[in-house]
């Protein structure tokens, strides 16, 4: 099948991964696709410089989602995309990170195909990879971790998710959308047998201005998120590899503050 980036092909949708935030992490193919856009349907937190790559004449439609507050439900987003494609437009569905990593890209591909319309997916640098690279945090390491798993901290409720075996010695667990439920996540993992002193990092606004990489131990995760007033977007990384990173050790800092206060 020929690439849908063929400029003679009209009436199609291209799902494009915008990467973790920094426009410099866009792929060449993503830039090429954006330049062909008639309509850009984009997530929130997309850097304006990325949107500026599309032609000035392109219509830009935000379908930003936040916890418990959606501009449009997913079914309406699907319908919006399909309606524009049926007019013959080139629709760029611009998604943060990678479309197929907690981006609902699979649902959108299913909907477009069910409508009998052409669709292409251009992968992007996922938030986990971009944030970890910035923090010098290797998600795998021959001496520390031979497996890495990705989970969502608020998808379908924590109690319905089985994370047993995903975190622990020799493994790395990356948790998306977990800041609001950080305390529950720590409790869940410890109940599954993960050691309370397992290193854990929070990578906030990775690759964006004002990014932070901080770390503590699993038992302190919820308390650290509260103490440090961590806000989304942020990911949580659980595993021994955290100790190799540049993330600031907030538990040690807090202990020093407590000792100084008691002196």
Secondary structure, 3 states (H helix, E strand, C coil): CCCCCCCCCCCEEEEEECECCCHHHCCHHHHHHHCCCCEEEECCCCCHHHHCCCCCCCEEEECCEECCEECCCHHHHHHHHHHHHHCCCEEEEEECECCCCCCCHHHHHHHHHHCCCEEEEECCCCHHHHHHHHCCCCCCECCCEEEEEEEECCCCCHHHCCCCCCCECEEEEEEECCCCCHHHHHHHHHHCCCCCCCEEEEEECCCCCCCEEEEEEHHHHHHHHHHCCCCCCEEEEECHHHHHCCCEEHHHHHHHHHHHHHC
